[in-house]
Each structure stands twice: as structure tokens, then as C-alpha cells.
Amino acid sequence: MNAISRSSWQAVQVFKRLRWLLLGGIFGAGGSLWVRRQFRHLAERYAPVRGTATIAGTARRIGRDIRDAWSDGQRQMRDTEMQLRAKQEQVSDRY
């Protein structure tokens, strides 16, 4: 083999290796993306229903509303009682 044919043969070998390297990288990246997408699909499919989170949030919200209503009722009851006592004192002061 002379020097020119050897260098052209080596160039062909380099391009063959480069081609396989690029194809391997492309298929590797594509395969990893496909696996990730499949895994996410399976995770969504077998994950618990989001209704549990909604039910828990609704229960918390209802509990908070009941506590707020209770404290408002207590406050209103105290105010009404103070007004009634003030009226009673006014009536009792007259006699």
C-alpha cells in the first residue's frame, strides 16, 4: 500500500467510526427520552387519584370554616350578653 491509499483508507475508517458514534449517541439519547416518557406515563397511571388531596384540602377548609363560625358566634354571643346586661342595669337603676 502506498501512502495515499493508506491515508484515504484511514479517513474512511474515521468516518465509519464517527458515523457509528453519532448513531449510537442519537439512539441512546432517543431511547433514554422514550424510557423517561414511558416511566412518567406508568407513574401517572398507577399514582393515587388526586381526589385524596382534594378531599384532604376540602376537609381542612371545612374545619377552618367551622372554627371561624364558632369564634364569630362566641364573639356575637358575648357582645349580645354585654348589651343585655347593660340594658338590665339601666332598668334596675330606675327602680
VEXKETOR-861432 format. One record per residue (C-alpha): residue in three letters; chain; x negated, z negated, y negated. Coordinates in Angstrom, 3 decimals. Layout:
<node><residuo>ALA</residuo><cadena>A</cadena><east>X</east><up>Z</up><north>Y</north></node>
...
***
This chain:
<node><residuo>MET</residuo><cadena>A</cadena><east>0.000</east><up>0.000</up><north>0.000</north></node>
<node><residuo>ASN</residuo><cadena>A</cadena><east>-1.270</east><up>0.802</up><north>-3.393</north></node>
<node><residuo>ALA</residuo><cadena>A</cadena><east>-0.939</east><up>-1.451</up><north>-6.445</north></node>
<node><residuo>ILE</residuo><cadena>A</cadena><east>2.046</east><up>0.374</up><north>-7.996</north></node>
<node><residuo>SER</residuo><cadena>A</cadena><east>4.173</east><up>0.364</up><north>-4.857</north></node>
<node><residuo>ARG</residuo><cadena>A</cadena><east>3.327</east><up>-3.300</up><north>-4.247</north></node>
<node><residuo>SER</residuo><cadena>A</cadena><east>4.394</east><up>-4.310</up><north>-7.782</north></node>
<node><residuo>SER</residuo><cadena>A</cadena><east>7.643</east><up>-2.314</up><north>-7.537</north></node>
<node><residuo>TRP</residuo><cadena>A</cadena><east>8.343</east><up>-3.916</up><north>-4.153</north></node>
<node><residuo>GLN</residuo><cadena>A</cadena><east>7.740</east><up>-7.368</up><north>-5.649</north></node>
<node><residuo>ALA</residuo><cadena>A</cadena><east>10.062</east><up>-6.524</up><north>-8.581</north></node>
<node><residuo>VAL</residuo><cadena>A</cadena><east>12.780</east><up>-5.528</up><north>-6.121</north></node>
<node><residuo>GLN</residuo><cadena>A</cadena><east>12.288</east><up>-8.801</up><north>-4.262</north></node>
<node><residuo>VAL</residuo><cadena>A</cadena><east>12.505</east><up>-10.773</up><north>-7.521</north></node>
<node><residuo>PHE</residuo><cadena>A</cadena><east>15.774</east><up>-9.062</up><north>-8.447</north></node>
<node><residuo>LYS</residuo><cadena>A</cadena><east>17.187</east><up>-9.698</up><north>-4.967</north></node>
<node><residuo>ARG</residuo><cadena>A</cadena><east>16.335</east><up>-13.378</up><north>-5.248</north></node>
<node><residuo>LEU</residuo><cadena>A</cadena><east>17.730</east><up>-13.529</up><north>-8.783</north></node>
<node><residuo>ARG</residuo><cadena>A</cadena><east>20.952</east><up>-11.887</up><north>-7.610</north></node>
<node><residuo>TRP</residuo><cadena>A</cadena><east>21.401</east><up>-14.413</up><north>-4.791</north></node>
<node><residuo>LEU</residuo><cadena>A</cadena><east>20.529</east><up>-17.287</up><north>-7.105</north></node>
<node><residuo>LEU</residuo><cadena>A</cadena><east>23.140</east><up>-16.185</up><north>-9.652</north></node>
<node><residuo>LEU</residuo><cadena>A</cadena><east>25.774</east><up>-15.553</up><north>-6.987</north></node>
<node><residuo>GLY</residuo><cadena>A</cadena><east>25.104</east><up>-18.964</up><north>-5.454</north></node>
<node><residuo>GLY</residuo><cadena>A</cadena><east>25.419</east><up>-20.631</up><north>-8.852</north></node>
<node><residuo>ILE</residuo><cadena>A</cadena><east>28.647</east><up>-18.800</up><north>-9.653</north></node>
<node><residuo>PHE</residuo><cadena>A</cadena><east>30.224</east><up>-19.569</up><north>-6.285</north></node>
<node><residuo>GLY</residuo><cadena>A</cadena><east>29.014</east><up>-23.162</up><north>-6.447</north></node>
<node><residuo>ALA</residuo><cadena>A</cadena><east>30.492</east><up>-23.726</up><north>-9.896</north></node>
<node><residuo>GLY</residuo><cadena>A</cadena><east>33.729</east><up>-21.956</up><north>-8.969</north></node>
<node><residuo>GLY</residuo><cadena>A</cadena><east>34.003</east><up>-23.908</up><north>-5.742</north></node>
<node><residuo>SER</residuo><cadena>A</cadena><east>33.463</east><up>-27.229</up><north>-7.477</north></node>
<node><residuo>LEU</residuo><cadena>A</cadena><east>36.135</east><up>-26.367</up><north>-10.064</north></node>
<node><residuo>TRP</residuo><cadena>A</cadena><east>38.536</east><up>-25.373</up><north>-7.298</north></node>
<node><residuo>VAL</residuo><cadena>A</cadena><east>37.883</east><up>-28.606</up><north>-5.378</north></node>
<node><residuo>ARG</residuo><cadena>A</cadena><east>38.404</east><up>-30.667</up><north>-8.535</north></node>
<node><residuo>ARG</residuo><cadena>A</cadena><east>41.699</east><up>-28.891</up><north>-9.248</north></node>
<node><residuo>GLN</residuo><cadena>A</cadena><east>42.863</east><up>-29.417</up><north>-5.659</north></node>
<node><residuo>PHE</residuo><cadena>A</cadena><east>41.900</east><up>-33.094</up><north>-5.800</north></node>
<node><residuo>ARG</residuo><cadena>A</cadena><east>43.835</east><up>-33.606</up><north>-9.042</north></node>
<node><residuo>HIS</residuo><cadena>A</cadena><east>46.846</east><up>-31.861</up><north>-7.537</north></node>
<node><residuo>LEU</residuo><cadena>A</cadena><east>46.741</east><up>-34.138</up><north>-4.489</north></node>
<node><residuo>ALA</residuo><cadena>A</cadena><east>46.221</east><up>-37.225</up><north>-6.652</north></node>
<node><residuo>GLU</residuo><cadena>A</cadena><east>49.277</east><up>-36.351</up><north>-8.761</north></node>
<node><residuo>ARG</residuo><cadena>A</cadena><east>51.283</east><up>-35.572</up><north>-5.657</north></node>
<node><residuo>TYR</residuo><cadena>A</cadena><east>50.577</east><up>-38.885</up><north>-3.921</north></node>
<node><residuo>ALA</residuo><cadena>A</cadena><east>50.373</east><up>-41.105</up><north>-7.005</north></node>
<node><residuo>PRO</residuo><cadena>A</cadena><east>53.155</east><up>-43.636</up><north>-7.502</north></node>
<node><residuo>VAL</residuo><cadena>A</cadena><east>56.086</east><up>-42.493</up><north>-9.565</north></node>
<node><residuo>ARG</residuo><cadena>A</cadena><east>55.738</east><up>-43.044</up><north>-13.293</north></node>
<node><residuo>GLY</residuo><cadena>A</cadena><east>59.099</east><up>-44.769</up><north>-13.174</north></node>
<node><residuo>THR</residuo><cadena>A</cadena><east>57.412</east><up>-48.034</up><north>-12.266</north></node>
<node><residuo>ALA</residuo><cadena>A</cadena><east>55.509</east><up>-48.027</up><north>-15.543</north></node>
<node><residuo>THR</residuo><cadena>A</cadena><east>58.695</east><up>-47.128</up><north>-17.393</north></node>
<node><residuo>ILE</residuo><cadena>A</cadena><east>60.654</east><up>-49.885</up><north>-15.660</north></node>
<node><residuo>ALA</residuo><cadena>A</cadena><east>57.975</east><up>-52.453</up><north>-16.471</north></node>
<node><residuo>GLY</residuo><cadena>A</cadena><east>57.888</east><up>-51.361</up><north>-20.108</north></node>
<node><residuo>THR</residuo><cadena>A</cadena><east>61.674</east><up>-51.499</up><north>-20.323</north></node>
<node><residuo>ALA</residuo><cadena>A</cadena><east>61.715</east><up>-54.981</up><north>-18.786</north></node>
<node><residuo>ARG</residuo><cadena>A</cadena><east>59.135</east><up>-56.171</up><north>-21.309</north></node>
<node><residuo>ARG</residuo><cadena>A</cadena><east>61.095</east><up>-54.635</up><north>-24.162</north></node>
<node><residuo>ILE</residuo><cadena>A</cadena><east>64.361</east><up>-56.206</up><north>-22.980</north></node>
<node><residuo>GLY</residuo><cadena>A</cadena><east>62.663</east><up>-59.584</up><north>-22.611</north></node>
<node><residuo>ARG</residuo><cadena>A</cadena><east>61.262</east><up>-59.300</up><north>-26.131</north></node>
<node><residuo>ASP</residuo><cadena>A</cadena><east>64.690</east><up>-58.325</up><north>-27.489</north></node>
<node><residuo>ILE</residuo><cadena>A</cadena><east>66.333</east><up>-61.298</up><north>-25.761</north></node>
<node><residuo>ARG</residuo><cadena>A</cadena><east>63.721</east><up>-63.707</up><north>-27.181</north></node>
<node><residuo>ASP</residuo><cadena>A</cadena><east>64.212</east><up>-62.241</up><north>-30.658</north></node>
<node><residuo>ALA</residuo><cadena>A</cadena><east>68.001</east><up>-62.517</up><north>-30.361</north></node>
<node><residuo>TRP</residuo><cadena>A</cadena><east>67.692</east><up>-66.109</up><north>-29.135</north></node>
<node><residuo>SER</residuo><cadena>A</cadena><east>65.443</east><up>-67.124</up><north>-32.033</north></node>
<node><residuo>ASP</residuo><cadena>A</cadena><east>67.735</east><up>-65.363</up><north>-34.531</north></node>
<node><residuo>GLY</residuo><cadena>A</cadena><east>70.719</east><up>-67.188</up><north>-33.044</north></node>
<node><residuo>GLN</residuo><cadena>A</cadena><east>68.896</east><up>-70.531</up><north>-33.237</north></node>
<node><residuo>ARG</residuo><cadena>A</cadena><east>67.944</east><up>-69.899</up><north>-36.849</north></node>
<node><residuo>GLN</residuo><cadena>A</cadena><east>71.500</east><up>-68.881</up><north>-37.765</north></node>
<node><residuo>MET</residuo><cadena>A</cadena><east>72.864</east><up>-71.947</up><north>-35.976</north></node>
<node><residuo>ARG</residuo><cadena>A</cadena><east>70.513</east><up>-74.257</up><north>-37.931</north></node>
<node><residuo>ASP</residuo><cadena>A</cadena><east>71.485</east><up>-72.611</up><north>-41.226</north></node>
<node><residuo>THR</residuo><cadena>A</cadena><east>75.193</east><up>-72.892</up><north>-40.433</north></node>
<node><residuo>GLU</residuo><cadena>A</cadena><east>74.778</east><up>-76.514</up><north>-39.405</north></node>
<node><residuo>MET</residuo><cadena>A</cadena><east>72.961</east><up>-77.320</up><north>-42.652</north></node>
<node><residuo>GLN</residuo><cadena>A</cadena><east>75.752</east><up>-75.673</up><north>-44.655</north></node>
<node><residuo>LEU</residuo><cadena>A</cadena><east>78.443</east><up>-77.592</up><north>-42.768</north></node>
<node><residuo>ARG</residuo><cadena>A</cadena><east>76.583</east><up>-80.884</up><north>-43.250</north></node>
<node><residuo>ALA</residuo><cadena>A</cadena><east>76.217</east><up>-80.150</up><north>-46.963</north></node>
<node><residuo>LYS</residuo><cadena>A</cadena><east>79.975</east><up>-79.461</up><north>-47.236</north></node>
<node><residuo>GLN</residuo><cadena>A</cadena><east>80.737</east><up>-82.637</up><north>-45.265</north></node>
<node><residuo>GLU</residuo><cadena>A</cadena><east>78.576</east><up>-84.690</up><north>-47.620</north></node>
<node><residuo>GLN</residuo><cadena>A</cadena><east>80.360</east><up>-83.205</up><north>-50.636</north></node>
<node><residuo>VAL</residuo><cadena>A</cadena><east>83.743</east><up>-84.073</up><north>-49.136</north></node>
<node><residuo>SER</residuo><cadena>A</cadena><east>82.632</east><up>-87.592</up><north>-48.180</north></node>
<node><residuo>ASP</residuo><cadena>A</cadena><east>81.201</east><up>-88.193</up><north>-51.668</north></node>
<node><residuo>ARG</residuo><cadena>A</cadena><east>84.625</east><up>-87.554</up><north>-53.197</north></node>
<node><residuo>TYR</residuo><cadena>A</cadena><east>86.283</east><up>-90.404</up><north>-51.322</north></node>
***
